[in-house]
């Protein structure tokens, strides 16, 4: 390892443990949403397409009418019984009014029994915000519009450190880790940290844990395999995982390969 790499590794190890917490989400974030829910549902066998059909037919427009954005809906490629979706809000205040408007409204009341019948568990929810002003996910102008002919692979990686992610770490991620990933041809398209505000719609629980989530697009399986082969062997990549591994109650990151549904506004 050369001296420059060594210094970067040492800086990363120090920054992950630092006390400086990222500030409030910027109201001028470049994507649609200052507040985001990352939602993962465990479904009964054979029920994923049933739920997706319900979403596409009934749930997208009413949530939009209530001020929310369905950023993306996904089949998890490695788990046929997992549905992964992302919902956004302009602010916590908008979340506090939008969720009751939808879940107390006529559309959800009409179709909730059919939707709930597909689910084993729907409480795996993270409340997050863009890690920086530049890190919000890019989305299509409307569901199903302008989709590229060739679909790549979207990969979500979610860490759960015991301590809040620092602002210096976010900077380091964007200037060191992100270029490391992108040298293989991939594209990091978004990163998020935990939103510290209390859950203002308790009827839908969120997990009370710290998170750092990032999303990357790979053009195909070969590009993703190149990332796994090359980037994960780099000393800098090893440093981030080693630092997380030293934290109390640490678990390895969640890594999900995602395929967008027909009406997903987020796709590679």
MISENU-392790 format. One record per residue (C-alpha): chain; y, x, z; residue in one letter; residue number from 1. Coordinates in Angstrom, 2 decimals, decimal comma. Example, Ala and Ser with C-alpha at 12.3 -4.5 7.8 and 13.67 -1.06 7.14 Angstrom:
// residues 2
+-------+---------+---------+---------+------+------+
: chain :   north :    east :      up : resn : resi :
+-------+---------+---------+---------+------+------+
:     A :   -4,50 :   12,30 :    7,80 :    A :    1 :
:     A :   -1,06 :   13,67 :    7,14 :    S :    2 :
+-------+---------+---------+---------+------+------+
//
This chain:
// residues 268
+-------+---------+---------+---------+------+------+
: chain :   north :    east :      up : resn : resi :
+-------+---------+---------+---------+------+------+
:     A :    0,00 :    0,00 :    0,00 :    X :    1 :
:     A :    3,39 :    1,46 :   -0,97 :    X :    2 :
:     A :    6,35 :    1,60 :    1,45 :    X :    3 :
:     A :    8,21 :   -1,31 :   -0,14 :    X :    4 :
:     A :    5,19 :   -3,59 :    0,14 :    X :    5 :
:     A :    4,56 :   -2,42 :    3,69 :    X :    6 :
:     A :    8,12 :   -3,29 :    4,75 :    X :    7 :
:     A :    7,82 :   -6,72 :    3,14 :    X :    8 :
:     A :    4,56 :   -7,41 :    4,95 :    X :    9 :
:     A :    6,06 :   -6,39 :    8,29 :    X :   10 :
:     A :    9,09 :   -8,60 :    7,64 :    X :   11 :
:     A :    6,87 :  -11,54 :    6,82 :    X :   12 :
:     A :    4,83 :  -11,15 :    9,98 :    X :   13 :
:     A :    8,00 :  -11,05 :   12,07 :    X :   14 :
:     A :    9,70 :  -13,95 :   10,35 :    X :   15 :
:     A :    6,81 :  -16,34 :   10,74 :    X :   16 :
:     A :    7,07 :  -15,99 :   14,48 :    X :   17 :
:     A :   10,86 :  -16,17 :   14,70 :    X :   18 :
:     A :   12,82 :  -18,80 :   16,61 :    X :   19 :
:     A :   15,32 :  -19,86 :   13,95 :    X :   20 :
:     A :   14,47 :  -23,37 :   12,77 :    X :   21 :
:     A :   15,45 :  -24,67 :    9,33 :    X :   22 :
:     A :   18,50 :  -26,91 :    9,41 :    X :   23 :
:     A :   18,81 :  -30,54 :    8,34 :    X :   24 :
:     A :   17,87 :  -31,58 :    4,83 :    X :   25 :
:     A :   20,71 :  -31,36 :    2,35 :    X :   26 :
:     A :   21,96 :  -34,73 :    1,02 :    X :   27 :
:     A :   22,43 :  -33,04 :   -2,35 :    X :   28 :
:     A :   18,80 :  -31,97 :   -2,83 :    X :   29 :
:     A :   18,08 :  -31,71 :   -6,57 :    X :   30 :
:     A :   15,08 :  -34,04 :   -6,55 :    X :   31 :
:     A :   14,97 :  -37,74 :   -5,81 :    X :   32 :
:     A :   14,32 :  -37,59 :   -2,10 :    X :   33 :
:     A :   15,61 :  -35,95 :    1,05 :    X :   34 :
:     A :   12,71 :  -37,40 :    3,06 :    X :   35 :
:     A :    9,10 :  -37,46 :    1,86 :    X :   36 :
:     A :    5,78 :  -38,77 :    3,09 :    X :   37 :
:     A :    2,63 :  -36,92 :    2,01 :    X :   38 :
:     A :   -0,12 :  -39,52 :    2,39 :    X :   39 :
:     A :   -3,87 :  -38,96 :    2,18 :    X :   40 :
:     A :   -6,31 :  -41,86 :    2,40 :    X :   41 :
:     A :  -10,04 :  -41,64 :    2,95 :    X :   42 :
:     A :  -11,68 :  -44,45 :    0,99 :    X :   43 :
:     A :  -15,02 :  -46,16 :    0,88 :    X :   44 :
:     A :  -17,29 :  -44,89 :   -1,91 :    X :   45 :
:     A :  -16,38 :  -46,30 :   -5,30 :    X :   46 :
:     A :  -13,08 :  -47,79 :   -4,13 :    X :   47 :
:     A :  -10,52 :  -45,24 :   -5,34 :    X :   48 :
:     A :   -9,95 :  -46,80 :   -8,75 :    X :   49 :
:     A :   -9,74 :  -50,23 :   -7,12 :    X :   50 :
:     A :   -6,86 :  -49,00 :   -4,95 :    X :   51 :
:     A :   -5,18 :  -47,23 :   -7,85 :    X :   52 :
:     A :   -5,29 :  -50,43 :   -9,90 :    X :   53 :
:     A :   -3,66 :  -52,32 :   -7,03 :    X :   54 :
:     A :   -0,94 :  -49,65 :   -6,78 :    X :   55 :
:     A :   -0,21 :  -49,63 :  -10,47 :    X :   56 :
:     A :   -0,23 :  -53,42 :  -10,80 :    X :   57 :
:     A :    1,63 :  -54,51 :   -7,67 :    X :   58 :
:     A :    3,07 :  -51,82 :   -5,39 :    X :   59 :
:     A :    5,28 :  -49,47 :   -7,40 :    X :   60 :
:     A :    8,17 :  -51,75 :   -8,38 :    X :   61 :
:     A :    8,48 :  -53,59 :   -5,03 :    X :   62 :
:     A :    8,79 :  -50,27 :   -3,20 :    X :   63 :
:     A :   11,41 :  -49,17 :   -5,71 :    X :   64 :
:     A :   13,28 :  -52,42 :   -5,07 :    X :   65 :
:     A :   13,25 :  -51,54 :   -1,36 :    X :   66 :
:     A :   14,87 :  -48,15 :   -2,06 :    X :   67 :
:     A :   11,75 :  -45,97 :   -2,14 :    X :   68 :
:     A :   10,32 :  -43,74 :   -4,86 :    X :   69 :
:     A :    6,61 :  -43,36 :   -5,53 :    X :   70 :
:     A :    6,76 :  -39,69 :   -6,48 :    X :   71 :
:     A :    3,11 :  -39,30 :   -7,37 :    X :   72 :
:     A :   -0,36 :  -40,79 :   -7,13 :    X :   73 :
:     A :   -3,43 :  -38,59 :   -7,46 :    X :   74 :
:     A :   -7,17 :  -38,46 :   -7,55 :    X :   75 :
:     A :   -8,40 :  -35,48 :   -5,52 :    X :   76 :
:     A :  -10,66 :  -33,61 :   -7,93 :    X :   77 :
:     A :  -12,98 :  -32,25 :   -5,25 :    X :   78 :
:     A :  -13,35 :  -35,44 :   -3,21 :    X :   79 :
:     A :  -14,08 :  -38,74 :   -5,00 :    X :   80 :
:     A :  -13,24 :  -40,72 :   -1,87 :    X :   81 :
:     A :   -9,75 :  -39,30 :   -1,28 :    X :   82 :
:     A :   -6,50 :  -40,76 :   -2,61 :    X :   83 :
:     A :   -3,41 :  -38,52 :   -2,32 :    X :   84 :
:     A :    0,07 :  -39,94 :   -2,86 :    X :   85 :
:     A :    3,66 :  -39,00 :   -2,16 :    X :   86 :
:     A :    6,51 :  -41,36 :   -1,35 :    X :   87 :
:     A :   10,19 :  -40,48 :   -1,06 :    X :   88 :
:     A :   13,36 :  -41,82 :    0,54 :    X :   89 :
:     A :   17,05 :  -40,92 :    0,19 :    X :   90 :
:     A :   17,35 :  -40,55 :    3,99 :    X :   91 :
:     A :   15,67 :  -41,44 :    7,27 :    X :   92 :
:     A :   17,99 :  -44,44 :    7,47 :    X :   93 :
:     A :   16,72 :  -45,64 :    4,09 :    X :   94 :
:     A :   13,15 :  -45,17 :    5,30 :    X :   95 :
:     A :   13,91 :  -47,27 :    8,35 :    X :   96 :
:     A :   15,06 :  -50,20 :    6,21 :    X :   97 :
:     A :   12,85 :  -49,73 :    3,13 :    X :   98 :
:     A :    9,47 :  -49,72 :    4,84 :    X :   99 :
:     A :    9,98 :  -53,01 :    6,72 :    X :  100 :
:     A :   11,36 :  -54,60 :    3,56 :    X :  101 :
:     A :    8,16 :  -53,78 :    1,68 :    X :  102 :
:     A :    5,52 :  -54,23 :    4,39 :    X :  103 :
:     A :    7,03 :  -57,47 :    5,66 :    X :  104 :
:     A :    7,51 :  -58,73 :    2,10 :    X :  105 :
:     A :    5,53 :  -61,17 :    0,01 :    X :  106 :
:     A :    3,83 :  -58,64 :   -2,30 :    X :  107 :
:     A :    2,22 :  -56,61 :    0,47 :    X :  108 :
:     A :    1,23 :  -59,74 :    2,40 :    X :  109 :
:     A :   -0,49 :  -61,07 :   -0,70 :    X :  110 :
:     A :   -2,44 :  -57,90 :   -1,55 :    X :  111 :
:     A :   -2,80 :  -56,03 :    1,75 :    X :  112 :
:     A :   -6,28 :  -57,37 :    2,50 :    X :  113 :
:     A :   -7,59 :  -56,12 :   -0,83 :    X :  114 :
:     A :   -5,87 :  -52,74 :   -0,37 :    X :  115 :
:     A :   -7,00 :  -52,27 :    3,24 :    X :  116 :
:     A :  -10,57 :  -53,14 :    2,28 :    X :  117 :
:     A :  -10,74 :  -49,94 :    0,21 :    X :  118 :
:     A :   -9,74 :  -47,65 :    3,09 :    X :  119 :
:     A :  -11,71 :  -45,91 :    5,81 :    X :  120 :
:     A :   -8,54 :  -44,23 :    7,12 :    X :  121 :
:     A :   -4,88 :  -44,32 :    6,09 :    X :  122 :
:     A :   -3,25 :  -42,45 :    9,00 :    X :  123 :
:     A :   -3,28 :  -38,93 :    7,51 :    X :  124 :
:     A :    0,46 :  -38,86 :    6,85 :    X :  125 :
:     A :    2,99 :  -36,01 :    7,02 :    X :  126 :
:     A :    6,72 :  -36,68 :    7,27 :    X :  127 :
:     A :    8,52 :  -33,78 :    5,58 :    X :  128 :
:     A :   11,70 :  -32,73 :    3,79 :    X :  129 :
:     A :   12,45 :  -30,15 :    1,09 :    X :  130 :
:     A :   12,26 :  -26,64 :    2,49 :    X :  131 :
:     A :   15,53 :  -25,77 :    0,71 :    X :  132 :
:     A :   18,08 :  -27,32 :   -1,62 :    X :  133 :
:     A :   16,03 :  -26,08 :   -4,57 :    X :  134 :
:     A :   12,54 :  -27,05 :   -3,49 :    X :  135 :
:     A :   12,24 :  -30,80 :   -4,09 :    X :  136 :
:     A :    9,51 :  -31,92 :   -6,47 :    X :  137 :
:     A :   10,58 :  -32,72 :  -10,06 :    X :  138 :
:     A :    9,57 :  -36,17 :  -11,26 :    X :  139 :
:     A :    9,54 :  -38,17 :  -14,47 :    X :  140 :
:     A :   12,37 :  -40,63 :  -15,12 :    X :  141 :
:     A :   10,06 :  -43,59 :  -14,48 :    X :  142 :
:     A :    6,36 :  -44,24 :  -13,87 :    X :  143 :
:     A :    4,27 :  -43,37 :  -16,90 :    X :  144 :
:     A :    7,26 :  -42,16 :  -18,95 :    X :  145 :
:     A :    7,52 :  -38,90 :  -20,91 :    X :  146 :
:     A :    4,15 :  -37,62 :  -19,74 :    X :  147 :
:     A :    3,11 :  -34,34 :  -21,39 :    X :  148 :
:     A :    0,18 :  -34,60 :  -23,78 :    X :  149 :
:     A :   -1,71 :  -31,76 :  -22,11 :    X :  150 :
:     A :   -2,28 :  -32,18 :  -18,39 :    X :  151 :
:     A :   -2,45 :  -29,18 :  -16,11 :    X :  152 :
:     A :   -3,77 :  -28,95 :  -12,56 :    X :  153 :
:     A :   -1,51 :  -29,68 :   -9,61 :    X :  154 :
:     A :   -2,55 :  -27,88 :   -6,42 :    X :  155 :
:     A :   -1,19 :  -28,83 :   -3,00 :    X :  156 :
:     A :   -1,47 :  -26,23 :   -0,23 :    X :  157 :
:     A :   -0,64 :  -27,39 :    3,29 :    X :  158 :
:     A :   -0,38 :  -25,11 :    6,33 :    X :  159 :
:     A :   -0,16 :  -26,41 :    9,88 :    X :  160 :
:     A :    1,44 :  -23,65 :   12,00 :    X :  161 :
:     A :    1,90 :  -24,28 :   15,69 :    X :  162 :
:     A :    5,61 :  -23,36 :   15,55 :    X :  163 :
:     A :    8,32 :  -24,69 :   13,21 :    X :  164 :
:     A :    8,75 :  -22,78 :    9,97 :    X :  165 :
:     A :   11,87 :  -20,62 :   10,04 :    X :  166 :
:     A :   14,67 :  -20,63 :    7,48 :    X :  167 :
:     A :   14,09 :  -16,93 :    6,88 :    X :  168 :
:     A :   10,47 :  -17,63 :    6,06 :    X :  169 :
:     A :   11,50 :  -20,26 :    3,51 :    X :  170 :
:     A :   13,74 :  -17,66 :    1,86 :    X :  171 :
:     A :   10,93 :  -15,14 :    1,89 :    X :  172 :
:     A :    8,53 :  -17,68 :    0,40 :    X :  173 :
:     A :   10,93 :  -18,41 :   -2,47 :    X :  174 :
:     A :   11,78 :  -14,76 :   -3,19 :    X :  175 :
:     A :    8,45 :  -13,05 :   -2,48 :    X :  176 :
:     A :    5,47 :  -15,42 :   -2,35 :    X :  177 :
:     A :    6,60 :  -17,71 :   -5,17 :    X :  178 :
:     A :    7,06 :  -14,87 :   -7,71 :    X :  179 :
:     A :    3,69 :  -13,50 :   -6,60 :    X :  180 :
:     A :    2,05 :  -16,82 :   -7,49 :    X :  181 :
:     A :    3,99 :  -17,20 :  -10,73 :    X :  182 :
:     A :    3,05 :  -13,81 :  -12,12 :    X :  183 :
:     A :   -0,32 :  -15,35 :  -13,04 :    X :  184 :
:     A :    1,42 :  -17,96 :  -15,20 :    X :  185 :
:     A :    1,48 :  -20,70 :  -12,60 :    X :  186 :
:     A :    4,66 :  -22,53 :  -11,58 :    X :  187 :
:     A :    5,61 :  -23,38 :   -7,99 :    X :  188 :
:     A :    7,35 :  -26,75 :   -8,27 :    X :  189 :
:     A :    8,12 :  -27,73 :   -4,68 :    X :  190 :
:     A :    7,88 :  -26,83 :   -1,00 :    X :  191 :
:     A :    8,38 :  -28,87 :    2,16 :    X :  192 :
:     A :    8,68 :  -28,46 :    5,92 :    X :  193 :
:     A :    8,25 :  -30,94 :    8,76 :    X :  194 :
:     A :   11,01 :  -33,49 :    9,27 :    X :  195 :
:     A :   11,86 :  -33,45 :   12,99 :    X :  196 :
:     A :   13,28 :  -36,99 :   13,20 :    X :  197 :
:     A :   11,27 :  -39,57 :   15,16 :    X :  198 :
:     A :    9,13 :  -41,95 :   13,16 :    X :  199 :
:     A :   11,44 :  -44,93 :   12,60 :    X :  200 :
:     A :    8,68 :  -47,26 :   11,42 :    X :  201 :
:     A :    5,96 :  -46,92 :   14,09 :    X :  202 :
:     A :    3,75 :  -49,50 :   12,41 :    X :  203 :
:     A :    2,82 :  -46,66 :   10,03 :    X :  204 :
:     A :    1,91 :  -43,56 :   12,08 :    X :  205 :
:     A :    2,67 :  -40,00 :   11,04 :    X :  206 :
:     A :    0,88 :  -36,89 :   12,30 :    X :  207 :
:     A :    2,92 :  -35,14 :   15,05 :    X :  208 :
:     A :    2,24 :  -31,63 :   13,77 :    X :  209 :
:     A :    4,18 :  -28,83 :   12,10 :    X :  210 :
:     A :    3,55 :  -28,41 :    8,38 :    X :  211 :
:     A :    4,52 :  -26,25 :    5,45 :    X :  212 :
:     A :    3,42 :  -27,68 :    2,10 :    X :  213 :
:     A :    3,86 :  -26,22 :   -1,36 :    X :  214 :
:     A :    2,87 :  -27,48 :   -4,77 :    X :  215 :
:     A :    2,04 :  -25,45 :   -7,87 :    X :  216 :
:     A :    1,13 :  -26,28 :  -11,46 :    X :  217 :
:     A :   -1,60 :  -24,40 :  -13,31 :    X :  218 :
:     A :   -2,08 :  -24,92 :  -17,03 :    X :  219 :
:     A :   -5,87 :  -25,00 :  -16,76 :    X :  220 :
:     A :   -8,87 :  -23,92 :  -14,68 :    X :  221 :
:     A :   -8,70 :  -20,38 :  -16,04 :    X :  222 :
:     A :   -5,13 :  -19,93 :  -14,79 :    X :  223 :
:     A :   -6,07 :  -21,27 :  -11,37 :    X :  224 :
:     A :   -9,06 :  -18,92 :  -11,21 :    X :  225 :
:     A :   -6,75 :  -16,03 :  -12,11 :    X :  226 :
:     A :   -4,48 :  -16,96 :   -9,22 :    X :  227 :
:     A :   -7,45 :  -17,02 :   -6,85 :    X :  228 :
:     A :   -8,75 :  -13,71 :   -8,18 :    X :  229 :
:     A :   -5,48 :  -11,75 :   -8,30 :    X :  230 :
:     A :   -2,94 :  -13,23 :   -5,92 :    X :  231 :
:     A :   -5,23 :  -13,80 :   -2,98 :    X :  232 :
:     A :   -6,08 :  -10,08 :   -3,00 :    X :  233 :
:     A :   -2,45 :   -8,97 :   -2,74 :    X :  234 :
:     A :   -1,38 :   -7,47 :    0,65 :    X :  235 :
:     A :    1,58 :   -9,86 :    0,87 :    X :  236 :
:     A :   -0,69 :  -12,87 :    0,42 :    X :  237 :
:     A :   -2,98 :  -11,48 :    3,07 :    X :  238 :
:     A :   -0,07 :  -11,10 :    5,48 :    X :  239 :
:     A :    0,92 :  -14,76 :    5,40 :    X :  240 :
:     A :   -2,63 :  -15,92 :    6,05 :    X :  241 :
:     A :   -3,18 :  -13,29 :    8,76 :    X :  242 :
:     A :   -0,03 :  -14,37 :   10,60 :    X :  243 :
:     A :   -1,04 :  -18,01 :   10,49 :    X :  244 :
:     A :   -4,54 :  -17,05 :   11,65 :    X :  245 :
:     A :   -3,09 :  -15,44 :   14,78 :    X :  246 :
:     A :   -1,46 :  -18,67 :   15,89 :    X :  247 :
:     A :   -3,11 :  -20,72 :   18,61 :    X :  248 :
:     A :   -5,20 :  -23,64 :   17,35 :    X :  249 :
:     A :   -4,80 :  -22,45 :   13,77 :    X :  250 :
:     A :   -6,89 :  -24,03 :   11,03 :    X :  251 :
:     A :   -7,14 :  -22,76 :    7,45 :    X :  252 :
:     A :   -4,76 :  -24,44 :    5,01 :    X :  253 :
:     A :   -5,66 :  -27,62 :    3,21 :    X :  254 :
:     A :   -5,95 :  -26,94 :   -0,53 :    X :  255 :
:     A :   -6,24 :  -29,94 :   -2,84 :    X :  256 :
:     A :   -6,60 :  -29,96 :   -6,63 :    X :  257 :
:     A :   -4,93 :  -33,13 :   -7,85 :    X :  258 :
:     A :   -5,14 :  -35,19 :  -11,04 :    X :  259 :
:     A :   -2,26 :  -37,65 :  -11,60 :    X :  260 :
:     A :   -2,89 :  -41,32 :  -12,22 :    X :  261 :
:     A :   -1,50 :  -43,02 :  -15,30 :    X :  262 :
:     A :    1,73 :  -44,07 :  -13,59 :    X :  263 :
:     A :    2,35 :  -40,96 :  -11,48 :    X :  264 :
:     A :    5,88 :  -39,61 :  -11,84 :    X :  265 :
:     A :    4,76 :  -36,15 :  -10,73 :    X :  266 :
:     A :    2,46 :  -34,28 :  -13,11 :    X :  267 :
:     A :    1,95 :  -30,84 :  -14,56 :    X :  268 :
+-------+---------+---------+---------+------+------+
//
